[in-house]
Amino acid sequence: MRSATIRSAAFWTALVTFAAANGSALAQKKYDTGATDTEIKIGHIVPYSGPASAYGIIGKTEEAYFKMINENGGINGRKIKFISYDDAYSPPKAVEQVRKLVESDEVLLVFNALGTPSNTAIQKYLNSKKVPQLFVATGATKWNDPTHFPWTIGWQPSYQSEARIYAKFLMKEKPDAKVAVLYQNDDFGKDYLKGLKDGFAAKASTIIAEESYEVSEPTIDNHIVKLKASGADVVISITTPKFAAQTIKKMAEIDWKALQIVANVSTSVGAVMKPAGFENGQGVLSAHYAKDAGDAQWKDDPGMKKFLAFLDKHYPDADRSNSQVIYGYGAAQTLTKILEMCGDDLTRANIMKQASNLKDFTPDTLLPGVKINTSATDFAPIEQLQMMRFKGEKWEMFGDVISGEAATH
Amino acid sequence: MSAVEDVVTEAPAVEAVPKRAMTLGLGTSLVVLAALALAPLFVKNFIIFQMTMLLIYGLAVLALNILTGGSGQFSLGQSAFYAVGAYTSAILMEHVGMNYALTLPIAGIICFAFGFVFGQPALRLSGVYLALATFALAVAMPQLLKLGFFEHWTGGVQGLVVTKPDAPFGLPMSQDMWLYYFTLVITIGIYIASVNLLRSRSGRAFMAIRDNEIAASAMGVDVALYKTLAFGVSAGITGVAGGLGAIAVQFVAPDGYTITLAISLFLGMVVGGVGWLPGSIVGSAFIIFVPNIAEGISKGLSGAVFGVLLFLVIFLVPHGARQVAMVAQQLIGKLKK
């Protein structure tokens, strides 16, 4: 009996000592599923096939970026294993692929999933599993909701941020403006409209006319004519590329010389400005947050040089003027920064903590002055843009970088 | 009758399938059933989810099989019926707060009515023309779901998030496993009902129409009624599949129900064997897993790899899984001797 007690005491002492030793070792390195001493597994989905397959370039750029990181020794000595699947822009497929990433590949986090429908489909699942849904590739404002979805965080400026910037710009530069708004009747358009109204706040009466169109309409000419009749001298065109081109063209045709601001999604020179006619698009305004690799002014920019060197070495067949390449590089660099900040504490909770603790971080491909800032209550990383004006056959940046952050959080 | 139509009637794309060849033998059925019932006990939740989707798409392919294999009518519009079913379930669950199980029969009935009504104008069309008319339906559906008029109910482009049901009566199983068995029971029920339907008087009428419409009407089959009925039944089953799909994926959005889905289902039917009901599951497996395999081979060329694999299947076994099953059956028969 007595010897049994002694033996059991010895056993417990040994166990406690062992646990303590083990515990101190664990205090330095903490891992969740998907991270080890040598590897960090990152899950990713993007449409490589289907109607939105043009976005697949983002995935390829990110894959090349992490290859470069691995060749340079990885992050804190750990190699990145980037697992990227095709969701074909279909929400059911997105759910299937993300579940495969989380339950079968056992990734640490899901990074930069693309598209509002796909992200909406996986958001509830990832939040209930407490898996970070980092830097979603969509401009909807709803991703900035840390109270209800603490495991989801955006990246690019939201539509509302951008709209608030236009409101700020107009109130400063053209305080007596009479604004007409043309918007697409869906969540993209409505998100923008809300941002504009919030931006004008007390001066909401600046907006004297609103017109909405359906994506299914073949032409929106009648809406433009109607807006002209309102007597507005500023048009804010919250349109997708096809309709943005129609608007620019129609306004020139009916000789309506109002100041025009077009949403950032429709600033492609090839898809919007050229079909609309360069002569019709002179002086059109918009805003952007990233550099354009096709623009000569960044020739000697150190960030741009780094970006081009990366492309030469790791992704030589990329189209340098494709904005998706710039996008993928910036997003991948932001993730790399987060993982560096995490150090040896690669738990999912710490990843969200670090992702919401970015202070003045600037990826190489963002415009000078655009900084990424997040906090426990601010899950919207990029909120600044710079105004730009169309001149000749390209966009020219002007003015200061403007913040689209909401006045109250 | 135009020259094109002559060509279509001369060589019917849907071959006459004798009704006994439409199903599996009892022994084989029981083995398949046992495999489906026991498999989830040994695999991860993610695989169970994939198996659930397998059954759901299997149901949708089965529905198309009844329409095309049974009554000889083509449809590229199944995604529209699937979408209506999915939205019916989602709206009833999220806005009305109805129990998920109760939403399925309602989704089925609404889709049956929808299919029956759509079958009326479709009566005047046959062959490729009917395929085109249904194609129009599939193209229109995602846009209709985005209309501002319905937005309060459908959630517009953002879609609706659906809550996944827990296992009832405190059963000790995960949500995925419960949903799998729930789907399995419904699938078996619908499968048995479909087999019986095709063996019944109505089923014989379907097949008579498929084989020769004029002869069928001469024998007293109400061609118009049975053709629209086939459309209705097919749409109804697709609607139930859509409702189950909404519950399993926990999300409905217009972009989930594009023409791609309709073509996938059509593909599944051809790969499984037109008119062979058990082939529906094989076809469903093809449309779920082969794109993943293709992606594994080459990410950039996944579409091309998928095309090659599909081409091989069509070229080597033009009658799909049915052909493979028959060859296997003959081999087994020889071995027994």
Interface residues (C-beta under 8 A of the other chain):
Chain A: Y48 S49 G50 P51 G56 K60 S84 Y85 D86 A88 Y89 S90 P91 P92 V95 E96 R99 K100 V102 E103 S104 T116 P117 T120 A121 Q123 K124 Y125 N185 D186 D187 F188 E214 V215 S216
Chain B: K44 N45 F46 I47 F49 Q50 M53 Q143 K146 L147 G148 G156 V157 Q158 G159 V161 G245 V249 Q250 F251 V252 A253 D255 G256 T258 T260 L261 I288 P291 E295 K299 G300 S302 G303
